[in-house]
Each structure stands twice: as structure tokens, then as C-alpha cells.
């Protein structure tokens, strides 16, 4: 066997072991698909955060370091799992789906898995942003520890690679370089196949618990074969990985609303911290998550919920603080949006709003980018109008609208040609919101009458 292939497989196994160390403690024992989804999404993210922390202490990624992180999470997860009390799993929220329907949806999803797998495992990095931003940083991080700070981060001539972007995605690939011992290997994108599969598995498991397998299969088939996610998931960019973290955080927040389990809030904290460490856009999505926990939880003014919201916000802030401190002296370039986000600049650029609204609406209706994915949102809402009153559904609608509108202020003050900017980035920005849309499609999916044997079983979704 090619040694690079062997070490690639070992690294992917390490990522899953780290993720399972978390999932074993925080996910119900019998929820196998849900555990895989959490492990495949969070494993790469948590491993990268650990490698970043060690790199900031002077230990760059290497086989011994990655092995140590894996052993710690495996041992810790096994120790805490054995001390867990038995947990009852909730029944599915809908009737069994016809086998032909499940088979059809699986065949559709298999197309997306095949296409993303080809890109992630067999093709080199050819997308410009993936090559110039994420994978360039990955090579730097694989060679140099973050302490002392590599000269790369102070080189303004490399500003096209966004020097101030957080480092989670590059560190995931840097771990692959460290394991294979090569900077030119073709496996640097392989871990992102895991996050793509994890997103699909976690969304399926969540919708299946709420609405049953028919709705879950339909929503996941739509999500995993959307042209934009198929194009970006295996390309080496950060946007599909950001979407995976966003989807995980939303599911955990909805479950915290429903059950009030601290395990779900801890998982939401991990997913949200990974969001912030993935891209600058992730900071906005993380802020939306914090606001959702604080304001959209039932009885938000109760002492328990106030403490939970404060702890959630504080934990996310503390986990992101190292990058704030590390990047505070990095050079700023014309991408410094925060300098322009003030009332004076926003008021001066109000005439841009119609152009922005037109561009965003056109992107949502683009068949080339999205097929009929976004059309399914209003269609399923019209077919199940009463469900719009259910807390998880109107919560998701609020979060989805906030996610889509969060990018309007940056578009208003961006120091670029607006037509060019909208064309270049809208598909990737809307990709971040696809998990919320997929969850909505699944929860709004028209429910077939229950068989007599299960008709008296209450659905676990609360109103």
C-alpha cells in the first residue's frame, strides 16, 4: 500500500476517534447515525482546535502530537461514557417510510457523495480561493508552529490569502500534511468529505426523530445534492465545513429548546466555537446562535435559562479569545470590513440596498446553483401551514432569515464593485444557510397518516 494512502486513512480514523470521544458522552447510546454525524463533523473541528492550541505553544502538528490528541479524547470519552447513566432514546416522530422512497432518496444522495468523494480524494486543489487561502495556510502551518509567529502572517504581499482569517480549516489540512509527511500530497482535502457526510447524517438523524424517515430522507437528498454544496464540499474551501458546523449548532439549539439537556448546550458550544474559528462569517453566525439561546428558548428570563445563555456566550468567547489575541497585530488590508461598519457609512450606502436585494433574490432562484432547493421552503410551508406555529419551525425561520440578512451590511460598505462581489460570493454565503433550510424542509414535510399501530403515539416535536 502507498504509505501516503495508509497515513491518510490513519488520520481520518484519528479524526473520527476524537469525534466519537465527544459523541459517546453527549449523544444517546443507541443513536448510531447521530453519533456518526457528530463525530464526523466535530472530530476534525476539535482536533484542529487542539492542534492550533499546541501550535501556539510551539508544537506544530506531527504524528506524535496528533496521536496524543487522539489518545486523550479516546480515553476521556471511554472513561466518561462508562460513568453515564442509561439514557432512553426517543421514538421517531413519524410513520415508517416506504422502501422505494428511502431507496430513491439514498440513490440521489449517493450521487452527491460520489461527486464530492471524487473531488476530495482524487483531484488536486484547483479552486482559486481554496488554493490561495486555505491550502496555502495549511502548508505554512504544517511546516511552522504558530509560536514564534511565522513571517507569512506579517507579509502584506500575501494579503490575497486573507492573513487574518481564522485557522481551523487550514489546520485540518495541515494535520494531513503532517501525517503523510508531504506537502504536495493529494489527500489534503480528504477530511472535508467527513464533514460533508457528517452534516448529512446529523440532519437526517435529527429530522427522523422529529418527523420520521420519509421527511428526513427527502430533506437530506435535497441538501447533499444541491449543486453549490457538491461543488464546494470537496474543493478544499471552508464554506461547506462552515455549513456543517452551522447545521450541528442549530440542531443542538433546537434540542436545548425542547429538552433543556445540558449535553445539547455543550454540543452547541463546541459547534459554535468551530463556526467562529472557521471563517470571519462564522463570527456572525456564532452571534446569531448566542442570540437564539438567549432569546428564543422557552421562558428565557428564568434564572436557569439566563445562566445557560450567559455560560454559552462566555464559553464561545473564551474559546475564540486565543485568535483575537494572536491576530490583533496582524496587518489589516482593504478587506477590513469592521472599519466600515458604522452608521455613517451604512447611511451613505443605502442606495445599494435595491441592487443587493435583487442580487440575493436572483441567487435564491438560480436553477444552476440550487436546483429547486430553495423553492421547497415555501412549498412545504404552504402544504403544512399549521406547523408554522410550532416553536422549532418558527425558530428556524427566524434564524434562517437572520443568516441571510446578516450579509447585507457588509455588502453595503464593501470597497469592491458590487455586481462583481455579488456574483462571486453569494452562492457560498447562501451555502452557510442550507442546513437551516434543509431542517425546515424536513420539519415542514407533509406528513402521511400514521398506521393504526402508531396513530396514538405522540410526536416528540413540541409546539
Secondary structure as UniProt FT lines:
FT   HELIX           3..26
FT   TURN            29..30
FT   HELIX           32..56
FT   TURN            57..58
FT   HELIX           63..82
FT   HELIX           99..122
FT   HELIX           128..129
FT   HELIX           130..134
FT   HELIX           135..143
FT   HELIX           151..154
FT   HELIX           156..161
FT   TURN            163..164
FT   HELIX           168..180
FT   TURN            186..190
FT   HELIX           191..211
FT   HELIX           213..224
FT   HELIX           227..233
FT   TURN            234..236
FT   HELIX           239..259
FT   HELIX           262..278
FT   HELIX           280..295
FT   TURN            298..301
FT   HELIX           303..327
FT   TURN            328..329
FT   TURN            334..335
FT   HELIX           337..340
FT   HELIX           343..348
FT   HELIX           350..352
FT   HELIX           353..364
FT   HELIX           367..370
FT   TURN            371..374
FT   HELIX           375..383
FT   HELIX           385..389
FT   HELIX           391..405
FT   TURN            406..407
FT   HELIX           408..413
FT   HELIX           418..431
FT   TURN            432..433
FT   HELIX           434..444
FT   TURN            452..456
//
